[in-house]
Amino acid sequence: MSDHVVLLDSYPSMFGMRVRIALAEKGIEYEYKEEDLSNKSPLLLKMNPVHKKIPVLIHNGRPVCESLVEVQYIDEVWKDKSPLLPSQPYQRAQARFWADYVDKKIYDAVRNIWTTKGEEQETAKKELIDYLKVLEGELGDKPYFGGESFGFVDIALLPFSTWFYAYESLCNFSIEAKCPILIAWVNRCKEKETVSKSLADPHKVYEYLLGIKKKFGI
């Protein structure tokens, strides 16, 4: 039976980008369906009835939800090319820990940056830089978070970088000035064609975020 893979996604979604990168790394052909998040499709509501969110990976008619779960699923199903998680259990656990750190710390921090003003926004900017510096410490002088090979933690964090330009433009600060090691890592990752073709254009993300702010009066 040949694989039929569909991805329900939204272009600027950092979570969708994770799945796009994983599929590209594995060389998996798939059908991309762009979702209008203000008017969710019946297919999305059917395939993710619990959270009703993108991305949703549909493999031979069966849905897999939540981006990091989807990336792990892709790695387990298509294991013959470009492993994304380490083979050793302890290293695998460490990779999952840092991916979870990204979800718990970075997402809230960046959301607080563009939804607040004044002192609150300054606090949010400082928090983001502090969290990114922790990740810089984990990266160290390695080319990728997992060492010599691009992998799970890189995929978890990298899509957030496509939003950095928008945050910097809206909030008048420089992430590169504070976290040069991390931005060097971003640029290194983007040299991979599987990565560069899977990431959203930062300028388009900026326009999208301006639209969101206008829509909700933020």
Secondary structure, DSSP 8 states (H G I E B T S, - for coil): ----EEEEE-TT-HHHHHHHHHHHHHT---EEEE--TTS--HHHHHH-TTT--S-EEEETTEEEESHHHHHHHHHHHSTTSS--S-SSHHHHHHHHHHHHHIIIIIHHHHHHHHH--HHHHHHHHHHHHHHHHHHHHHHTT-SBTTBSS--HHHHHHGGGGGGHHHHHHHHT--HHHH-HHHHHHHHHHTTSHHHHTTS--HHHHHHHHHHHHHHHT-
